[in-house]
Amino acid sequence: MRPHFWLLRGIVYTVGIWLVEYGTGWLLRKFTGKCPWDYSMFRWNIKGIVALEFGPVWFMFGLAFEKVHDALVKLTPAITQVLTR
């Protein structure tokens, strides 16, 4: 995703997070009857599982996580070296 414009990356991350959130919430409700979070009080919610109002938060979180990813990639050789000793 890195070669793409930041706006597109942020949108893709947001939609991806929503899909995981919805899928996880739906499965939890299906198998346990409950979902640990309830967004039904938000105006733009999807079955109380996803709140579209959190879009800007997930957008920024996705872009910020790129920095975390970069740091983890830099650490990987050192971690691999320690683990293979």
C-alpha positions as CSV (number, residue, x, y, z in Angstrom):
1,M,0.0,0.0,0.0
2,R,2.9,2.4,0.6
3,P,3.3,3.5,-3.0
4,H,-0.3,4.7,-3.0
5,F,-1.4,8.2,-1.9
6,W,-2.0,8.6,1.8
7,L,-5.7,9.3,1.4
8,L,-6.3,6.0,-0.4
9,R,-4.2,4.1,2.2
10,G,-6.2,5.7,5.0
11,I,-9.5,4.7,3.4
12,V,-8.4,1.2,2.8
13,Y,-7.2,0.8,6.4
14,T,-10.5,2.2,7.7
15,V,-12.6,-0.1,5.6
16,G,-10.4,-3.0,6.6
17,I,-10.8,-2.2,10.3
18,W,-14.5,-1.9,9.9
19,L,-14.7,-5.3,8.1
20,V,-12.7,-7.0,10.9
21,E,-14.7,-5.3,13.6
22,Y,-18.0,-6.2,11.9
23,G,-17.0,-9.8,11.2
24,T,-15.7,-10.3,14.8
25,G,-18.8,-8.7,16.3
26,W,-21.1,-10.7,14.1
27,L,-19.4,-14.0,14.9
28,L,-19.4,-13.3,18.6
29,R,-23.1,-12.5,18.6
30,K,-23.8,-15.6,16.5
31,F,-22.0,-18.0,18.8
32,T,-22.3,-16.4,22.2
33,G,-25.4,-14.2,21.8
34,K,-23.4,-11.1,22.8
35,C,-20.9,-8.7,21.5
36,P,-18.5,-7.0,24.0
37,W,-19.1,-3.6,22.4
38,D,-22.4,-2.0,21.5
39,Y,-22.5,1.0,19.2
40,S,-26.3,1.1,18.9
41,M,-26.5,4.5,20.6
42,F,-24.5,6.1,17.7
43,R,-26.4,7.6,14.9
44,W,-24.6,5.9,12.1
45,N,-24.1,2.4,13.4
46,I,-24.4,-0.9,11.5
47,K,-26.4,-3.3,13.7
48,G,-24.7,-1.9,16.7
49,I,-21.4,-3.6,15.8
50,V,-19.7,-0.8,13.8
51,A,-20.0,3.0,14.3
52,L,-19.2,4.9,11.2
53,E,-18.5,7.9,13.4
54,F,-15.2,6.3,14.3
55,G,-14.0,6.5,10.7
56,P,-11.6,9.4,11.2
57,V,-10.1,7.6,14.3
58,W,-9.5,4.4,12.3
59,F,-8.2,6.4,9.4
60,M,-5.6,8.1,11.6
61,F,-4.9,4.8,13.5
62,G,-4.2,3.0,10.2
63,L,-1.7,5.6,9.0
64,A,-0.1,5.8,12.4
65,F,0.3,2.1,12.5
66,E,2.5,2.3,9.4
67,K,5.2,3.9,11.7
68,V,4.8,1.0,14.1
69,H,5.1,-1.4,11.2
70,D,8.3,0.3,10.1
71,A,9.8,0.0,13.6
72,L,8.9,-3.7,13.8
73,V,10.5,-4.4,10.4
74,K,13.7,-2.7,11.6
75,L,13.7,-4.9,14.7
76,T,13.1,-8.1,12.9
77,P,16.7,-8.9,11.9
78,A,17.8,-8.4,15.5
79,I,15.0,-10.5,16.9
80,T,15.6,-13.3,14.4
81,Q,19.3,-13.3,15.3
82,V,18.6,-13.6,19.0
83,L,16.0,-16.3,18.5
84,T,18.2,-18.5,16.2
85,R,21.2,-18.6,18.6
